[in-house]
Amino acid sequence: MTWETTITPRFQMHIPVGVRKAIGLKKHGKAKITVKMGKMMVEPSNESSLKKLAGSLAGIKPTKKINIERIRDYIDYSDI
C-alpha cells in the first residue's frame, strides 16, 4: 500500500492513519526511523519502561533526611 503525506517547511510530517494501524502505533510518542538504500522505514520505538521514567521524579524532595554516616542502619538486609 502507498500513502501520501505533506512535509512542512520545518521537515515535520503527519503519519497517516493507515500507516499507524499497519505498523502498530497506538499513541503519540516516539517512533524509530531507519533509512536504508534511500528508503525510510518507520516502526514503533521499543524504548524500555525504565527510560520512560527518566526525569519523572525531578523536583520531588525526600520526606525524611538520612544521615549518610548511618546509612547502613536504614538498609533492610533480611532479603539477602
N, CA, C and O atoms as a Tripos MOL2 file, in Angstrom:
@<TRIPOS>MOLECULE
protein
  320   319    80     0     0
PROTEIN
NO_CHARGES

@<TRIPOS>ATOM
      1 N           0.8330   -1.1800    0.0000 N.3       1 MET1
      2 CA          0.0000    0.0000    0.0000 C.3       1 MET1
      3 C           0.8790    1.2460    0.0000 C.2       1 MET1
      4 O           2.0100    1.2250    0.4860 O.2       1 MET1
      5 N           0.3580    2.2970   -0.5350 N.am      2 THR2
      6 CA          1.0810    3.5570   -0.6060 C.3       2 THR2
      7 C           0.2180    4.6710   -0.0330 C.2       2 THR2
      8 O          -0.9740    4.7570   -0.3300 O.2       2 THR2
      9 N           0.8160    5.5180    0.7850 N.am      3 TRP3
     10 CA          0.1280    6.6800    1.3280 C.3       3 TRP3
     11 C           0.9380    7.9080    0.9820 C.2       3 TRP3
     12 O           2.1500    7.8340    0.7790 O.2       3 TRP3
     13 N           0.2620    9.0310    0.9160 N.am      4 GLU4
     14 CA          0.9360   10.2920    0.6300 C.3       4 GLU4
     15 C           0.7170   11.2310    1.7980 C.2       4 GLU4
     16 O          -0.3760   11.2850    2.3620 O.2       4 GLU4
     17 N           1.7570   11.9750    2.1630 N.am      5 THR5
     18 CA          1.6620   12.9240    3.2640 C.3       5 THR5
     19 C           2.4050   14.1980    2.8900 C.2       5 THR5
     20 O           3.1410   14.2250    1.9030 O.2       5 THR5
     21 N           2.2170   15.2320    3.6620 N.am      6 THR6
     22 CA          2.8560   16.5200    3.4050 C.3       6 THR6
     23 C           3.9990   16.7210    4.3830 C.2       6 THR6
     24 O           3.8820   16.3890    5.5630 O.2       6 THR6
     25 N           5.0940   17.2610    3.8970 N.am      7 ILE7
     26 CA          6.2270   17.6090    4.7470 C.3       7 ILE7
     27 C           6.2220   19.1240    4.8910 C.2       7 ILE7
     28 O           6.2190   19.8510    3.8980 O.2       7 ILE7
     29 N           6.2200   19.5990    6.1480 N.am      8 THR8
     30 CA          6.1580   21.0310    6.4070 C.3       8 THR8
     31 C           7.5120   21.6780    6.1550 C.2       8 THR8
     32 O           8.5050   20.9700    5.9910 O.2       8 THR8
     33 N           7.5780   23.0250    6.1200 N.am      9 PRO9
     34 CA          8.8640   23.7110    5.9440 C.3       9 PRO9
     35 C           9.8650   23.3800    7.0600 C.2       9 PRO9
     36 O          11.0720   23.5420    6.8820 O.2       9 PRO9
     37 N           9.3560   22.9150    8.2160 N.am     10 ARG10
     38 CA         10.2450   22.5320    9.3240 C.3      10 ARG10
     39 C          10.5510   21.0300    9.2850 C.2      10 ARG10
     40 O          11.0420   20.4760   10.2680 O.2      10 ARG10
     41 N          10.2680   20.3810    8.1770 N.am     11 PHE11
     42 CA         10.5190   18.9600    7.9420 C.3      11 PHE11
     43 C           9.7460   18.0510    8.8980 C.2      11 PHE11
     44 O          10.2170   16.9700    9.2520 O.2      11 PHE11
     45 N           8.5660   18.4900    9.3110 N.am     12 GLN12
     46 CA          7.6740   17.6430   10.0900 C.3      12 GLN12
     47 C           6.6720   17.0160    9.1400 C.2      12 GLN12
     48 O           6.3430   17.5940    8.1040 O.2      12 GLN12
     49 N           6.1850   15.8280    9.4940 N.am     13 MET13
     50 CA          5.1810   15.2170    8.6520 C.3      13 MET13
     51 C           4.1810   14.4410    9.4860 C.2      13 MET13
     52 O           4.4950   13.9650   10.5770 O.2      13 MET13
     53 N           3.0030   14.3240    8.9720 N.am     14 HIS14
     54 CA          1.9150   13.6000    9.6000 C.3      14 HIS14
     55 C           1.9790   12.1470    9.1380 C.2      14 HIS14
     56 O           2.1290   11.8800    7.9450 O.2      14 HIS14
     57 N           1.8660   11.2100   10.0730 N.am     15 ILE15
     58 CA          1.8270    9.7960    9.6930 C.3      15 ILE15
     59 C           0.3570    9.4260    9.5090 C.2      15 ILE15
     60 O          -0.4120    9.4640   10.4700 O.2      15 ILE15
     61 N          -0.0400    9.0710    8.2960 N.am     16 PRO16
     62 CA         -1.4480    8.7660    8.0350 C.3      16 PRO16
     63 C          -1.9690    7.6150    8.8950 C.2      16 PRO16
     64 O          -1.2070    6.7430    9.3130 O.2      16 PRO16
     65 N          -3.2790    7.6270    9.1540 N.am     17 VAL17
     66 CA         -3.9330    6.6270    9.9910 C.3      17 VAL17
     67 C          -3.6430    5.2130    9.4910 C.2      17 VAL17
     68 O          -3.3640    4.3210   10.2930 O.2      17 VAL17
     69 N          -3.7050    5.0000    8.1920 N.am     18 GLY18
     70 CA         -3.4490    3.6760    7.6270 C.3      18 GLY18
     71 C          -2.0610    3.1530    7.9560 C.2      18 GLY18
     72 O          -1.8840    1.9650    8.2270 O.2      18 GLY18
     73 N          -1.0720    4.0490    7.9320 N.am     19 VAL19
     74 CA          0.3040    3.6660    8.2580 C.3      19 VAL19
     75 C           0.4020    3.3420    9.7470 C.2      19 VAL19
     76 O           1.0130    2.3440   10.1290 O.2      19 VAL19
     77 N          -0.2020    4.1910   10.5910 N.am     20 ARG20
     78 CA         -0.1550    3.9570   12.0370 C.3      20 ARG20
     79 C          -0.7680    2.6070   12.3920 C.2      20 ARG20
     80 O          -0.2300    1.8750   13.2230 O.2      20 ARG20
     81 N          -1.8830    2.2820   11.7660 N.am     21 LYS21
     82 CA         -2.5180    0.9890   12.0280 C.3      21 LYS21
     83 C          -1.6630   -0.1590   11.5100 C.2      21 LYS21
     84 O          -1.5430   -1.1910   12.1720 O.2      21 LYS21
     85 N          -1.0720    0.0100   10.3380 N.am     22 ALA22
     86 CA         -0.2810   -1.0580    9.7250 C.3      22 ALA22
     87 C           0.9700   -1.4030   10.5310 C.2      22 ALA22
     88 O           1.3690   -2.5660   10.5810 O.2      22 ALA22
     89 N           1.5970   -0.3990   11.1670 N.am     23 ILE23
     90 CA          2.8220   -0.6670   11.9180 C.3      23 ILE23
     91 C           2.5890   -0.7720   13.4200 C.2      23 ILE23
     92 O           3.5210   -1.0520   14.1740 O.2      23 ILE23
     93 N           1.3560   -0.5520   13.8580 N.am     24 GLY24
     94 CA          1.0310   -0.7510   15.2720 C.3      24 GLY24
     95 C           1.2770    0.4290   16.1820 C.2      24 GLY24
     96 O           1.4290    0.2390   17.3890 O.2      24 GLY24
     97 N           1.3230    1.6540   15.6510 N.am     25 LEU25
     98 CA          1.4420    2.8350   16.5100 C.3      25 LEU25
     99 C           0.0760    3.0900   17.1310 C.2      25 LEU25
    100 O          -0.9010    3.3030   16.4130 O.2      25 LEU25
    101 N          -0.0020    3.0710   18.4610 N.am     26 LYS26
    102 CA         -1.2930    3.2220   19.1230 C.3      26 LYS26
    103 C          -1.4760    4.5730   19.7900 C.2      26 LYS26
    104 O          -2.6090    5.0130   19.9820 O.2      26 LYS26
    105 N          -0.3860    5.2420   20.1500 N.am     27 LYS27
    106 CA         -0.4990    6.5530   20.7890 C.3      27 LYS27
    107 C           0.7120    7.3970   20.4190 C.2      27 LYS27
    108 O           1.6970    6.8930   19.8800 O.2      27 LYS27
    109 N           0.6230    8.6860   20.7150 N.am     28 HIS28
    110 CA          1.7420    9.5590   20.3810 C.3      28 HIS28
    111 C           2.9510    9.1750   21.2160 C.2      28 HIS28
    112 O           2.8190    8.5430   22.2640 O.2      28 HIS28
    113 N           4.0950    9.5490   20.7570 N.am     29 GLY29
    114 CA          5.3260    9.2130   21.4550 C.3      29 GLY29
    115 C           6.4680    9.1450   20.4720 C.2      29 GLY29
    116 O           6.5860    9.9840   19.5790 O.2      29 GLY29
    117 N           7.2950    8.1630   20.6360 N.am     30 LYS30
    118 CA          8.4720    8.0440   19.7880 C.3      30 LYS30
    119 C           8.3110    6.9100   18.7880 C.2      30 LYS30
    120 O           7.6290    5.9170   19.0420 O.2      30 LYS30
    121 N           8.9510    7.0880   17.6560 N.am     31 ALA31
    122 CA          8.9980    6.0540   16.6230 C.3      31 ALA31
    123 C          10.4410    5.9320   16.1620 C.2      31 ALA31
    124 O          11.2060    6.8950   16.2160 O.2      31 ALA31
    125 N          10.7990    4.7580   15.7140 N.am     32 LYS32
    126 CA         12.1540    4.5240   15.2240 C.3      32 LYS32
    127 C          12.1350    4.6450   13.7020 C.2      32 LYS32
    128 O          11.3480    3.9720   13.0360 O.2      32 LYS32
    129 N          12.9950    5.4990   13.1500 N.am     33 ILE33
    130 CA         13.0750    5.7100   11.7090 C.3      33 ILE33
    131 C          14.4250    5.2000   11.2360 C.2      33 ILE33
    132 O          15.4670    5.5790   11.7710 O.2      33 ILE33
    133 N          14.3970    4.3430   10.2360 N.am     34 THR34
    134 CA         15.6180    3.7830    9.6650 C.3      34 THR34
    135 C          15.6450    4.0900    8.1780 C.2      34 THR34
    136 O          14.6280    3.9520    7.4970 O.2      34 THR34
    137 N          16.7890    4.5010    7.6720 N.am     35 VAL35
    138 CA         16.9440    4.7560    6.2380 C.3      35 VAL35
    139 C          17.9620    3.7640    5.6940 C.2      35 VAL35
    140 O          19.1110    3.7290    6.1340 O.2      35 VAL35
    141 N          17.5260    2.9660    4.7360 N.am     36 LYS36
    142 CA         18.4100    2.0030    4.0850 C.3      36 LYS36
    143 C          18.2140    2.1020    2.5870 C.2      36 LYS36
    144 O          17.0940    2.0220    2.0820 O.2      36 LYS36
    145 N          19.3090    2.2760    1.8950 N.am     37 MET37
    146 CA         19.2940    2.3340    0.4330 C.3      37 MET37
    147 C          18.2520    3.3280   -0.0930 C.2      37 MET37
    148 O          17.5360    3.0490   -1.0540 O.2      37 MET37
    149 N          18.1870    4.4980    0.5620 N.am     38 GLY38
    150 CA         17.2960    5.5570    0.1080 C.3      38 GLY38
    151 C          15.8360    5.3760    0.4850 C.2      38 GLY38
    152 O          15.0020    6.1840    0.0750 O.2      38 GLY38
    153 N          15.4920    4.3370    1.2570 N.am     39 LYS39
    154 CA         14.0990    4.1120    1.6730 C.3      39 LYS39
    155 C          13.9880    4.3060    3.1760 C.2      39 LYS39
    156 O          14.8370    3.8460    3.9400 O.2      39 LYS39
    157 N          12.9280    4.9930    3.5900 N.am     40 MET40
    158 CA         12.7060    5.2720    5.0020 C.3      40 MET40
    159 C          11.7330    4.2490    5.5660 C.2      40 MET40
    160 O          10.6900    3.9750    4.9710 O.2      40 MET40
    161 N          12.0830    3.6830    6.7260 N.am     41 MET41
    162 CA         11.2140    2.7320    7.4020 C.3      41 MET41
    163 C          10.8660    3.3040    8.7680 C.2      41 MET41
    164 O          11.7450    3.7970    9.4750 O.2      41 MET41
    165 N           9.6030    3.2440    9.1460 N.am     42 VAL42
    166 CA          9.1270    3.7510   10.4270 C.3      42 VAL42
    167 C           8.5450    2.5830   11.2050 C.2      42 VAL42
    168 O           7.7700    1.7900   10.6680 O.2      42 VAL42
    169 N           8.9260    2.4810   12.4820 N.am     43 GLU43
    170 CA          8.3670    1.4420   13.3370 C.3      43 GLU43
    171 C           8.2350    1.9830   14.7530 C.2      43 GLU43
    172 O           8.9240    2.9380   15.1130 O.2      43 GLU43
    173 N           7.3680    1.3940   15.5570 N.am     44 PRO44
    174 CA          7.2290    1.8700   16.9370 C.3      44 PRO44
    175 C           8.5470    1.7260   17.6840 C.2      44 PRO44
    176 O           9.2930    0.7720   17.4650 O.2      44 PRO44
    177 N           8.8300    2.6790   18.5660 N.am     45 SER45
    178 CA         10.0410    2.6220   19.3700 C.3      45 SER45
    179 C           9.8380    1.5940   20.4640 C.2      45 SER45
    180 O           8.7720    1.5380   21.0770 O.2      45 SER45
    181 N          10.8420    0.7890   20.7120 N.am     46 ASN46
    182 CA         10.7510   -0.1860   21.7920 C.3      46 ASN46
    183 C          11.5400    0.3030   22.9990 C.2      46 ASN46
    184 O          12.2910   -0.4450   23.6240 O.2      46 ASN46
    185 N          11.3460    1.5760   23.3030 N.am     47 GLU47
    186 CA         12.0240    2.2020   24.4260 C.3      47 GLU47
    187 C          11.6240    1.4930   25.7150 C.2      47 GLU47
    188 O          10.4440    1.2230   25.9390 O.2      47 GLU47
    189 N          12.5920    1.1970   26.5500 N.am     48 SER48
    190 CA         12.3040    0.4740   27.7860 C.3      48 SER48
    191 C          11.4850    1.3360   28.7420 C.2      48 SER48
    192 O          11.5480    2.5650   28.7000 O.2      48 SER48
    193 N          10.7260    0.6800   29.5950 N.am     49 SER49
    194 CA          9.9040    1.4030   30.5490 C.3      49 SER49
    195 C          10.7600    2.1770   31.5440 C.2      49 SER49
    196 O          10.3050    3.1790   32.0960 O.2      49 SER49
    197 N          11.9870    1.7330   31.7800 N.am     50 LEU50
    198 CA         12.8780    2.4530   32.6760 C.3      50 LEU50
    199 C          13.2490    3.8110   32.0890 C.2      50 LEU50
    200 O          13.2980    4.8080   32.8090 O.2      50 LEU50
    201 N          13.5110    3.8540   30.7820 N.am     51 LYS51
    202 CA         13.8360    5.1270   30.1320 C.3      51 LYS51
    203 C          12.6440    6.0790   30.1690 C.2      51 LYS51
    204 O          12.8270    7.2920   30.2710 O.2      51 LYS51
    205 N          11.4340    5.5460   30.0880 N.am     52 LYS52
    206 CA         10.2400    6.3890   30.1070 C.3      52 LYS52
    207 C          10.1010    7.1130   31.4430 C.2      52 LYS52
    208 O           9.4920    8.1800   31.5120 O.2      52 LYS52
    209 N          10.6630    6.5370   32.4990 N.am     53 LEU53
    210 CA         10.5640    7.1430   33.8240 C.3      53 LEU53
    211 C          11.6030    8.2340   34.0670 C.2      53 LEU53
    212 O          11.5280    8.9410   35.0720 O.2      53 LEU53
    213 N          12.5580    8.3810   33.1740 N.am     54 ALA54
    214 CA         13.6330    9.3520   33.3570 C.3      54 ALA54
    215 C          13.0760   10.7580   33.5760 C.2      54 ALA54
    216 O          12.2910   11.2550   32.7700 O.2      54 ALA54
    217 N          13.4810   11.3780   34.6500 N.am     55 GLY55
    218 CA         13.0590   12.7370   34.9600 C.3      55 GLY55
    219 C          11.7190   12.8530   35.6390 C.2      55 GLY55
    220 O          11.3190   13.9590   36.0030 O.2      55 GLY55
    221 N          11.0030   11.7500   35.8260 N.am     56 SER56
    222 CA          9.6630   11.8290   36.3920 C.3      56 SER56
    223 C           9.6650   12.2110   37.8710 C.2      56 SER56
    224 O           8.6470   12.6720   38.3880 O.2      56 SER56
    225 N          10.7790   12.0270   38.5520 N.am     57 LEU57
    226 CA         10.8560   12.3690   39.9690 C.3      57 LEU57
    227 C          11.5990   13.6720   40.2250 C.2      57 LEU57
    228 O          11.8940   14.0070   41.3720 O.2      57 LEU57
    229 N          11.9020   14.4030   39.1680 N.am     58 ALA58
    230 CA         12.6230   15.6710   39.3210 C.3      58 ALA58
    231 C          11.7960   16.6390   40.1560 C.2      58 ALA58
    232 O          10.5960   16.7950   39.9300 O.2      58 ALA58
    233 N          12.4260   17.2710   41.0960 N.am     59 GLY59
    234 CA         11.7490   18.2720   41.9170 C.3      59 GLY59
    235 C          11.0940   17.7090   43.1650 C.2      59 GLY59
    236 O          10.6360   18.4750   44.0130 O.2      59 GLY59
    237 N          11.0350   16.3870   43.3010 N.am     60 ILE60
    238 CA         10.4420   15.7930   44.4940 C.3      60 ILE60
    239 C          11.5180   15.6940   45.5640 C.2      60 ILE60
    240 O          12.5830   15.1160   45.3440 O.2      60 ILE60
    241 N          11.2240   16.2680   46.7220 N.am     61 LYS61
    242 CA         12.1970   16.2560   47.8060 C.3      61 LYS61
    243 C          11.9010   15.0750   48.7320 C.2      61 LYS61
    244 O          10.7370   14.7390   48.9540 O.2      61 LYS61
    245 N          12.9390   14.4500   49.2700 N.am     62 PRO62
    246 CA         12.7040   13.3600   50.2150 C.3      62 PRO62
    247 C          12.0050   13.8750   51.4650 C.2      62 PRO62
    248 O          12.2440   15.0020   51.8970 O.2      62 PRO62
    249 N          11.1450   13.0490   52.0420 N.am     63 THR63
    250 CA         10.3900   13.4820   53.2200 C.3      63 THR63
    251 C          11.2000   13.3610   54.5010 C.2      63 THR63
    252 O          10.9360   14.0690   55.4730 O.2      63 THR63
    253 N          12.1760   12.4750   54.5090 N.am     64 LYS64
    254 CA         12.9740   12.2580   55.7120 C.3      64 LYS64
    255 C          14.4620   12.2860   55.3370 C.2      64 LYS64
    256 O          14.8920   11.5750   54.4280 O.2      64 LYS64
    257 N          15.2250   13.0950   56.0290 N.am     65 LYS65
    258 CA         16.6560   13.1520   55.7510 C.3      65 LYS65
    259 C          17.3440   11.9490   56.3920 C.2      65 LYS65
    260 O          17.0120   11.5450   57.5070 O.2      65 LYS65
    261 N          18.3020   11.3890   55.6700 N.am     66 ILE66
    262 CA         19.0460   10.2400   56.1590 C.3      66 ILE66
    263 C          20.4750   10.6660   56.4390 C.2      66 ILE66
    264 O          21.1210   11.2990   55.6040 O.2      66 ILE66
    265 N          20.9560   10.3190   57.6050 N.am     67 ASN67
    266 CA         22.3290   10.6150   57.9880 C.3      67 ASN67
    267 C          23.2370    9.6890   57.1870 C.2      67 ASN67
    268 O          23.1750    8.4710   57.3570 O.2      67 ASN67
    269 N          24.0610   10.2330   56.3330 N.am     68 ILE68
    270 CA         24.9190    9.4390   55.4470 C.3      68 ILE68
    271 C          25.9140    8.5930   56.2430 C.2      68 ILE68
    272 O          26.3530    7.5450   55.7680 O.2      68 ILE68
    273 N          26.2670    9.0330   57.4320 N.am     69 GLU69
    274 CA         27.1950    8.2720   58.2710 C.3      69 GLU69
    275 C          26.5400    6.9960   58.8090 C.2      69 GLU69
    276 O          27.2390    6.0390   59.1410 O.2      69 GLU69
    277 N          25.1960    6.9720   58.8980 N.am     70 ARG70
    278 CA         24.4930    5.8130   59.4450 C.3      70 ARG70
    279 C          23.6120    5.1410   58.3850 C.2      70 ARG70
    280 O          22.5870    4.5450   58.7160 O.2      70 ARG70
    281 N          24.0090    5.2380   57.1250 N.am     71 ILE71
    282 CA         23.2110    4.7110   56.0160 C.3      71 ILE71
    283 C          22.9670    3.2040   56.1440 C.2      71 ILE71
    284 O          21.9080    2.7120   55.7550 O.2      71 ILE71
    285 N          23.9320    2.4820   56.6820 N.am     72 ARG72
    286 CA         23.7820    1.0240   56.8220 C.3      72 ARG72
    287 C          22.6520    0.6600   57.7870 C.2      72 ARG72
    288 O          22.0850   -0.4280   57.6840 O.2      72 ARG72
    289 N          22.3220    1.5430   58.7120 N.am     73 ASP73
    290 CA         21.2220    1.2780   59.6490 C.3      73 ASP73
    291 C          19.8650    1.3010   58.9450 C.2      73 ASP73
    292 O          18.9100    0.7050   59.4440 O.2      73 ASP73
    293 N          19.7590    1.9670   57.8100 N.am     74 TYR74
    294 CA         18.4940    2.1050   57.1000 C.3      74 TYR74
    295 C          18.2610    0.9930   56.0710 C.2      74 TYR74
    296 O          17.1510    0.8550   55.5570 O.2      74 TYR74
    297 N          19.2900    0.2040   55.7680 N.am     75 ILE75
    298 CA         19.1940   -0.8360   54.7470 C.3      75 ILE75
    299 C          18.6030   -2.1040   55.3460 C.2      75 ILE75
    300 O          19.0380   -2.5570   56.4050 O.2      75 ILE75
    301 N          17.6070   -2.6800   54.6640 N.am     76 ASP76
    302 CA         16.9790   -3.9170   55.1040 C.3      76 ASP76
    303 C          17.7770   -5.0960   54.5390 C.2      76 ASP76
    304 O          17.7370   -5.3490   53.3350 O.2      76 ASP76
    305 N          18.4860   -5.8020   55.3840 N.am     77 TYR77
    306 CA         19.3190   -6.9180   54.9530 C.3      77 TYR77
    307 C          18.5860   -8.2650   55.0390 C.2      77 TYR77
    308 O          19.1980   -9.3030   54.7900 O.2      77 TYR77
    309 N          17.3250   -8.2730   55.3770 N.am     78 SER78
    310 CA         16.5980   -9.5290   55.5960 C.3      78 SER78
    311 C          16.4130  -10.3380   54.3180 C.2      78 SER78
    312 O          16.2700  -11.5580   54.3990 O.2      78 SER78
    313 N          16.4090   -9.7140   53.1450 N.am     79 ASP79
    314 CA         16.2120  -10.4280   51.8770 C.3      79 ASP79
    315 C          17.5040  -10.9800   51.2940 C.2      79 ASP79
    316 O          17.4710  -11.6800   50.2820 O.2      79 ASP79
    317 N          18.6160  -10.6850   51.8990 N.am     80 ILE80
    318 CA         19.9090  -11.1040   51.3420 C.3      80 ILE80
    319 C          20.2760  -12.4960   51.7970 C.2      80 ILE80
    320 O          21.3310  -13.0090   51.4250 O.2      80 ILE80
@<TRIPOS>BOND
     1     1     2 1
     2     2     3 1
     3     3     4 2
     4     3     5 am
     5     5     6 1
     6     6     7 1
     7     7     8 2
     8     7     9 am
     9     9    10 1
    10    10    11 1
    11    11    12 2
    12    11    13 am
    13    13    14 1
    14    14    15 1
    15    15    16 2
    16    15    17 am
    17    17    18 1
    18    18    19 1
    19    19    20 2
    20    19    21 am
    21    21    22 1
    22    22    23 1
    23    23    24 2
    24    23    25 am
    25    25    26 1
    26    26    27 1
    27    27    28 2
    28    27    29 am
    29    29    30 1
    30    30    31 1
    31    31    32 2
    32    31    33 am
    33    33    34 1
    34    34    35 1
    35    35    36 2
    36    35    37 am
    37    37    38 1
    38    38    39 1
    39    39    40 2
    40    39    41 am
    41    41    42 1
    42    42    43 1
    43    43    44 2
    44    43    45 am
    45    45    46 1
    46    46    47 1
    47    47    48 2
    48    47    49 am
    49    49    50 1
    50    50    51 1
    51    51    52 2
    52    51    53 am
    53    53    54 1
    54    54    55 1
    55    55    56 2
    56    55    57 am
    57    57    58 1
    58    58    59 1
    59    59    60 2
    60    59    61 am
    61    61    62 1
    62    62    63 1
    63    63    64 2
    64    63    65 am
    65    65    66 1
    66    66    67 1
    67    67    68 2
    68    67    69 am
    69    69    70 1
    70    70    71 1
    71    71    72 2
    72    71    73 am
    73    73    74 1
    74    74    75 1
    75    75    76 2
    76    75    77 am
    77    77    78 1
    78    78    79 1
    79    79    80 2
    80    79    81 am
    81    81    82 1
    82    82    83 1
    83    83    84 2
    84    83    85 am
    85    85    86 1
    86    86    87 1
    87    87    88 2
    88    87    89 am
    89    89    90 1
    90    90    91 1
    91    91    92 2
    92    91    93 am
    93    93    94 1
    94    94    95 1
    95    95    96 2
    96    95    97 am
    97    97    98 1
    98    98    99 1
    99    99   100 2
   100    99   101 am
   101   101   102 1
   102   102   103 1
   103   103   104 2
   104   103   105 am
   105   105   106 1
   106   106   107 1
   107   107   108 2
   108   107   109 am
   109   109   110 1
   110   110   111 1
   111   111   112 2
   112   111   113 am
   113   113   114 1
   114   114   115 1
   115   115   116 2
   116   115   117 am
   117   117   118 1
   118   118   119 1
   119   119   120 2
   120   119   121 am
   121   121   122 1
   122   122   123 1
   123   123   124 2
   124   123   125 am
   125   125   126 1
   126   126   127 1
   127   127   128 2
   128   127   129 am
   129   129   130 1
   130   130   131 1
   131   131   132 2
   132   131   133 am
   133   133   134 1
   134   134   135 1
   135   135   136 2
   136   135   137 am
   137   137   138 1
   138   138   139 1
   139   139   140 2
   140   139   141 am
   141   141   142 1
   142   142   143 1
   143   143   144 2
   144   143   145 am
   145   145   146 1
   146   146   147 1
   147   147   148 2
   148   147   149 am
   149   149   150 1
   150   150   151 1
   151   151   152 2
   152   151   153 am
   153   153   154 1
   154   154   155 1
   155   155   156 2
   156   155   157 am
   157   157   158 1
   158   158   159 1
   159   159   160 2
   160   159   161 am
   161   161   162 1
   162   162   163 1
   163   163   164 2
   164   163   165 am
   165   165   166 1
   166   166   167 1
   167   167   168 2
   168   167   169 am
   169   169   170 1
   170   170   171 1
   171   171   172 2
   172   171   173 am
   173   173   174 1
   174   174   175 1
   175   175   176 2
   176   175   177 am
   177   177   178 1
   178   178   179 1
   179   179   180 2
   180   179   181 am
   181   181   182 1
   182   182   183 1
   183   183   184 2
   184   183   185 am
   185   185   186 1
   186   186   187 1
   187   187   188 2
   188   187   189 am
   189   189   190 1
   190   190   191 1
   191   191   192 2
   192   191   193 am
   193   193   194 1
   194   194   195 1
   195   195   196 2
   196   195   197 am
   197   197   198 1
   198   198   199 1
   199   199   200 2
   200   199   201 am
   201   201   202 1
   202   202   203 1
   203   203   204 2
   204   203   205 am
   205   205   206 1
   206   206   207 1
   207   207   208 2
   208   207   209 am
   209   209   210 1
   210   210   211 1
   211   211   212 2
   212   211   213 am
   213   213   214 1
   214   214   215 1
   215   215   216 2
   216   215   217 am
   217   217   218 1
   218   218   219 1
   219   219   220 2
   220   219   221 am
   221   221   222 1
   222   222   223 1
   223   223   224 2
   224   223   225 am
   225   225   226 1
   226   226   227 1
   227   227   228 2
   228   227   229 am
   229   229   230 1
   230   230   231 1
   231   231   232 2
   232   231   233 am
   233   233   234 1
   234   234   235 1
   235   235   236 2
   236   235   237 am
   237   237   238 1
   238   238   239 1
   239   239   240 2
   240   239   241 am
   241   241   242 1
   242   242   243 1
   243   243   244 2
   244   243   245 am
   245   245   246 1
   246   246   247 1
   247   247   248 2
   248   247   249 am
   249   249   250 1
   250   250   251 1
   251   251   252 2
   252   251   253 am
   253   253   254 1
   254   254   255 1
   255   255   256 2
   256   255   257 am
   257   257   258 1
   258   258   259 1
   259   259   260 2
   260   259   261 am
   261   261   262 1
   262   262   263 1
   263   263   264 2
   264   263   265 am
   265   265   266 1
   266   266   267 1
   267   267   268 2
   268   267   269 am
   269   269   270 1
   270   270   271 1
   271   271   272 2
   272   271   273 am
   273   273   274 1
   274   274   275 1
   275   275   276 2
   276   275   277 am
   277   277   278 1
   278   278   279 1
   279   279   280 2
   280   279   281 am
   281   281   282 1
   282   282   283 1
   283   283   284 2
   284   283   285 am
   285   285   286 1
   286   286   287 1
   287   287   288 2
   288   287   289 am
   289   289   290 1
   290   290   291 1
   291   291   292 2
   292   291   293 am
   293   293   294 1
   294   294   295 1
   295   295   296 2
   296   295   297 am
   297   297   298 1
   298   298   299 1
   299   299   300 2
   300   299   301 am
   301   301   302 1
   302   302   303 1
   303   303   304 2
   304   303   305 am
   305   305   306 1
   306   306   307 1
   307   307   308 2
   308   307   309 am
   309   309   310 1
   310   310   311 1
   311   311   312 2
   312   311   313 am
   313   313   314 1
   314   314   315 1
   315   315   316 2
   316   315   317 am
   317   317   318 1
   318   318   319 1
   319   319   320 2
@<TRIPOS>SUBSTRUCTURE
     1 MET1         2 RESIDUE 1 A MET
     2 THR2         6 RESIDUE 1 A THR
     3 TRP3        10 RESIDUE 1 A TRP
     4 GLU4        14 RESIDUE 1 A GLU
     5 THR5        18 RESIDUE 1 A THR
     6 THR6        22 RESIDUE 1 A THR
     7 ILE7        26 RESIDUE 1 A ILE
     8 THR8        30 RESIDUE 1 A THR
     9 PRO9        34 RESIDUE 1 A PRO
    10 ARG10       38 RESIDUE 1 A ARG
    11 PHE11       42 RESIDUE 1 A PHE
    12 GLN12       46 RESIDUE 1 A GLN
    13 MET13       50 RESIDUE 1 A MET
    14 HIS14       54 RESIDUE 1 A HIS
    15 ILE15       58 RESIDUE 1 A ILE
    16 PRO16       62 RESIDUE 1 A PRO
    17 VAL17       66 RESIDUE 1 A VAL
    18 GLY18       70 RESIDUE 1 A GLY
    19 VAL19       74 RESIDUE 1 A VAL
    20 ARG20       78 RESIDUE 1 A ARG
    21 LYS21       82 RESIDUE 1 A LYS
    22 ALA22       86 RESIDUE 1 A ALA
    23 ILE23       90 RESIDUE 1 A ILE
    24 GLY24       94 RESIDUE 1 A GLY
    25 LEU25       98 RESIDUE 1 A LEU
    26 LYS26      102 RESIDUE 1 A LYS
    27 LYS27      106 RESIDUE 1 A LYS
    28 HIS28      110 RESIDUE 1 A HIS
    29 GLY29      114 RESIDUE 1 A GLY
    30 LYS30      118 RESIDUE 1 A LYS
    31 ALA31      122 RESIDUE 1 A ALA
    32 LYS32      126 RESIDUE 1 A LYS
    33 ILE33      130 RESIDUE 1 A ILE
    34 THR34      134 RESIDUE 1 A THR
    35 VAL35      138 RESIDUE 1 A VAL
    36 LYS36      142 RESIDUE 1 A LYS
    37 MET37      146 RESIDUE 1 A MET
    38 GLY38      150 RESIDUE 1 A GLY
    39 LYS39      154 RESIDUE 1 A LYS
    40 MET40      158 RESIDUE 1 A MET
    41 MET41      162 RESIDUE 1 A MET
    42 VAL42      166 RESIDUE 1 A VAL
    43 GLU43      170 RESIDUE 1 A GLU
    44 PRO44      174 RESIDUE 1 A PRO
    45 SER45      178 RESIDUE 1 A SER
    46 ASN46      182 RESIDUE 1 A ASN
    47 GLU47      186 RESIDUE 1 A GLU
    48 SER48      190 RESIDUE 1 A SER
    49 SER49      194 RESIDUE 1 A SER
    50 LEU50      198 RESIDUE 1 A LEU
    51 LYS51      202 RESIDUE 1 A LYS
    52 LYS52      206 RESIDUE 1 A LYS
    53 LEU53      210 RESIDUE 1 A LEU
    54 ALA54      214 RESIDUE 1 A ALA
    55 GLY55      218 RESIDUE 1 A GLY
    56 SER56      222 RESIDUE 1 A SER
    57 LEU57      226 RESIDUE 1 A LEU
    58 ALA58      230 RESIDUE 1 A ALA
    59 GLY59      234 RESIDUE 1 A GLY
    60 ILE60      238 RESIDUE 1 A ILE
    61 LYS61      242 RESIDUE 1 A LYS
    62 PRO62      246 RESIDUE 1 A PRO
    63 THR63      250 RESIDUE 1 A THR
    64 LYS64      254 RESIDUE 1 A LYS
    65 LYS65      258 RESIDUE 1 A LYS
    66 ILE66      262 RESIDUE 1 A ILE
    67 ASN67      266 RESIDUE 1 A ASN
    68 ILE68      270 RESIDUE 1 A ILE
    69 GLU69      274 RESIDUE 1 A GLU
    70 ARG70      278 RESIDUE 1 A ARG
    71 ILE71      282 RESIDUE 1 A ILE
    72 ARG72      286 RESIDUE 1 A ARG
    73 ASP73      290 RESIDUE 1 A ASP
    74 TYR74      294 RESIDUE 1 A TYR
    75 ILE75      298 RESIDUE 1 A ILE
    76 ASP76      302 RESIDUE 1 A ASP
    77 TYR77      306 RESIDUE 1 A TYR
    78 SER78      310 RESIDUE 1 A SER
    79 ASP79      314 RESIDUE 1 A ASP
    80 ILE80      318 RESIDUE 1 A ILE
